[in-house]
């Protein structure tokens, strides 16, 4: 082989799915060493950017539902408190899943600022549906990109939950 291009089998539980690299008989990608870092870095960086954007969105959603749940509690609206806390729990779970995936990929996700804004219980459902529709659109778009299987599975699970949120404005759609 010319230069430092040597075939190398790379096997990892976090192995990225990189189109164009053949698999060996044991299911590992066979890479040329010089191409590995360039391709993996490029794919990984795009995935990291996508996951970071998802984290920011989930933090905003969590803050939105947290403010609404507190307002519902203050106004003595127990049914709304329950629904909003369920939604909040799911959004926090999404945030945790995305953060964990970034850590698995070797990223050090930045701290996210607390969400800002006011809580208006009048018409909250219309605003929440619109926001959830935005989340559904984001995850559908994200799933059209080149992703490793683990990231794709996480995003599909979150999308499933966000679709339920949009339709029913209730939470507890995420598995533990």
N, C-alpha and C positions, 0 to 999 in steps of 0.2 A: 504494500500500500504506500502511496505517496505521502510525504510529510508526516504529520502526527495524526492522520485519520486512521484510527483503528476501530474495527467493529467492537462494540461493547454491549453486553446484555445488561440491562438495568431493571431490577425488580424491586418494587416498593409497594406497600399498601397505599401510598399516596401517588402512585405512578400516574402522570398525566396522560391523557389520551391525545396523542399527537398524530394527526392525519399525515400519511405519507411515510411513516416509518414502519418497516415490516416487523412482524412478530416472529419470534423464534418458536420452535415446537412446544416449549413450556409456557408460552403465553407472555413472554417478556418482549418489550420492544428492543430491536437491534438498532443501535444508533452509531453514527460516526462521532467520535468524541468532540471534534471541533464544531459539529453541528448541534450537539446536545445543548450546550449552554446557551447558544444563541436562540434556538427554537424554544427551549423550555423557558428561558427568561422572558421571551416575547409573549408566549402564551400565558405564562404565570402572571406577568405584569398586567395583562388585560383582565385576567380573572380577578386579581387583587383589586384593581380599580373598580370593577363591577361590584365586587363584594363590599368594598368601602362605601360605594354609593348606596347600596342596599341597606347597610348599617345606618347611614345618615337618615334614610327614609324611615326606617323602623324606629329610630330614636324619636323622630318628629311625630310619628303615629302614637308611640307610647306616651309621649308628653301630652298629646291631644286628648287621649282617653283618660289619662291620669287627672288632668284638669277638669274634664267633664264629670268624672266619677266623684271628685271632691265637691264639685258644685251640686251634684245630685244628692250627695250626703247632706250637705248644708241645707238643701231645700226639702229634705225629708221625702225623697222619691226612691224608695227601696228597689222597685223593679228596675229603674234606670241604673241605680248603683250596681246591681248584680250584673246586668248586661254589659255595662261599661267596664267593670272590673274583669269580666271574662275576656272582653276584647283586649284590654290592657295586658292581661296575662299572656295571651297569644302573641301580641306584638313584642312583648319582652322576650318571649321564647324565640321569635324570629331573630331578634337582635342578638341573642345569645348564640344561636346556631351559626349566624354569619360571622360573629366574632371568633367562635371556635374554629371555623373553617379557615379564616385568615391566619390564625395561630398555627394551624396544621400546615399551612403553606409557607410558614416561616416569616410571616408579616408581623409587625408590631403595630396593631391598629391604634390610631390616635384616640385620645379621650374625646368624647363628643360633648359639646356644650348642652346644658339643659334646654329643653324646648321653651319657647316663649309664646306668649299669646294669652288671650282671655278665653274663658269657658262660657259659652252661651248655650244653655240648654234648650232655648227656643229654636226649633229647626235643626237641632244637632243631627238628627237622622239623615236629613238631606245632605248636609255637609259631610257626614261620615261616609255615606254611600259614594259621593263624588270622590272623596279621598281614597276610599277602597278601590274604586274603579281605576284610579291612577296607579295604585299598587298592582292591580291585576295587569294593567298595560305594561308596567315596568318589568314584571317577572315574565310575562309572555315574550317581550322583546329580549330579555336576558337569555331566555332559553333558545333563541335562534342563533346564538353565538357559539363559537367553538369552546367547549367546556370539557373538563375531565368528568368522569362518571360520578365521582363523589359530590362535586359541586352541583352537577346537574340534578342529582337526586335531592339534594337539600333545597334547591330552588324550586323543583317541582312540588315538593311537600309544602313549601311556603305558599306557592301559587294556589294549591288546592285549598289551603286555609283562607287565603285572601278572597278567593271566589265565594266561599261560604260567608265570610264577613260581609262582602258586598251585597249578597242576596238576603241574608238573614239578620245582619247586625247583631250577631251573637258570637261568643267566643268558644273556647275549649275545643278547637279543631286540631290542635297540635298534639302529637303523641309525645310521651316523655322521652 
